[in-house]
Protein backbone atom coordinates (compact mmCIF):
# COMPACT_ATOMS: atom_id res chain seq x y z
CA UNK A 1 0.00 0.00 0.00
CA UNK A 2 1.29 3.47 -0.81
CA UNK A 3 2.45 5.67 2.00
CA UNK A 4 -0.14 8.36 1.28
CA UNK A 5 -3.06 5.94 1.66
CA UNK A 6 -1.56 4.39 4.78
CA UNK A 7 -1.35 7.82 6.45
CA UNK A 8 -4.90 8.67 5.46
CA UNK A 9 -6.18 5.37 6.85
CA UNK A 10 -4.45 6.09 10.17
CA UNK A 11 -5.93 9.59 10.27
CA UNK A 12 -9.48 8.49 9.60
CA UNK A 13 -9.60 5.25 11.50
CA UNK A 14 -9.24 2.64 8.77
CA UNK A 15 -11.50 4.02 6.05
CA UNK A 16 -10.77 7.03 3.89
CA UNK A 17 -13.79 9.27 3.15
CA UNK A 18 -14.59 9.58 -0.49
CA UNK A 19 -14.40 13.39 -0.59
CA UNK A 20 -10.80 13.27 0.67
CA UNK A 21 -9.77 10.88 -2.09
CA UNK A 22 -10.87 13.46 -4.62
CA UNK A 23 -14.06 11.78 -5.80
CA UNK A 24 -16.26 14.80 -5.12
CA UNK A 25 -15.21 18.26 -6.12
CA UNK A 26 -16.53 21.42 -4.48
CA UNK A 27 -17.59 22.83 -7.86
CA UNK A 28 -19.86 19.86 -8.45
CA UNK A 29 -21.60 20.35 -5.11
CA UNK A 30 -22.50 23.94 -5.95
CA UNK A 31 -23.74 23.12 -9.43
CA UNK A 32 -27.46 22.59 -9.92
CA UNK A 33 -28.39 18.95 -10.35
CA UNK A 34 -30.97 19.46 -13.07
CA UNK A 35 -30.37 21.58 -16.10
CA UNK A 36 -33.53 22.77 -17.77
CA UNK A 37 -33.49 23.46 -21.45
CA UNK A 38 -35.04 26.67 -22.66
CA UNK A 39 -37.62 25.94 -25.31
CA UNK A 40 -38.02 28.88 -27.61
CA UNK A 41 -41.26 29.33 -29.47
CA UNK A 42 -40.94 29.47 -33.22
CA UNK A 43 -42.16 32.69 -34.68
CA UNK A 44 -44.33 32.36 -37.70
CA UNK A 45 -44.26 35.00 -40.33
CA UNK A 46 -47.77 36.19 -40.85
CA UNK A 47 -48.69 36.76 -44.45
CA UNK A 48 -51.28 39.35 -45.26
CA UNK A 49 -54.25 37.80 -46.91
CA UNK A 50 -55.86 39.61 -49.76
CA UNK A 51 -59.47 39.03 -50.42
CA UNK A 52 -59.90 38.61 -54.09
CA UNK A 53 -63.12 37.77 -55.78
CA UNK A 54 -62.68 34.85 -58.09
CA UNK A 55 -63.70 35.81 -61.55
CA UNK A 56 -64.88 32.99 -63.71
CA UNK A 57 -63.54 33.16 -67.23
CA UNK A 58 -66.63 33.22 -69.47
CA UNK A 59 -64.61 31.96 -72.44
CA UNK A 60 -64.39 28.56 -70.74
CA UNK A 61 -68.19 28.21 -70.41
CA UNK A 62 -71.05 28.05 -72.86
CA UNK A 63 -74.03 30.43 -72.87
CA UNK A 64 -76.73 29.52 -70.33
CA UNK A 65 -74.37 27.82 -67.87
CA UNK A 66 -75.44 28.16 -64.23
CA UNK A 67 -72.74 28.09 -61.54
CA UNK A 68 -72.89 28.45 -57.80
CA UNK A 69 -70.43 31.09 -56.62
CA UNK A 70 -70.44 31.41 -52.85
CA UNK A 71 -74.08 31.47 -51.76
CA UNK A 72 -75.49 32.84 -55.00
CA UNK A 73 -76.18 31.32 -58.41
CA UNK A 74 -74.69 32.93 -61.50
CA UNK A 75 -75.89 32.47 -65.09
CA UNK A 76 -73.89 33.23 -68.23
CA UNK A 77 -75.92 35.33 -70.70
CA UNK A 78 -75.52 35.74 -74.48
CA UNK A 79 -73.15 38.67 -74.11
CA UNK A 80 -70.81 36.45 -72.01
CA UNK A 81 -71.49 38.19 -68.70
CA UNK A 82 -72.27 36.50 -65.39
CA UNK A 83 -75.61 37.60 -63.96
CA UNK A 84 -76.95 36.65 -60.52
CA UNK A 85 -80.14 34.62 -60.53
Beta strands, then each sheet from edge to edge (+ up, - down):
strand 1: 66-69
strand 2: 72-76
strand 3: 82-84
sheet 1: 1+ 2- 3+
end
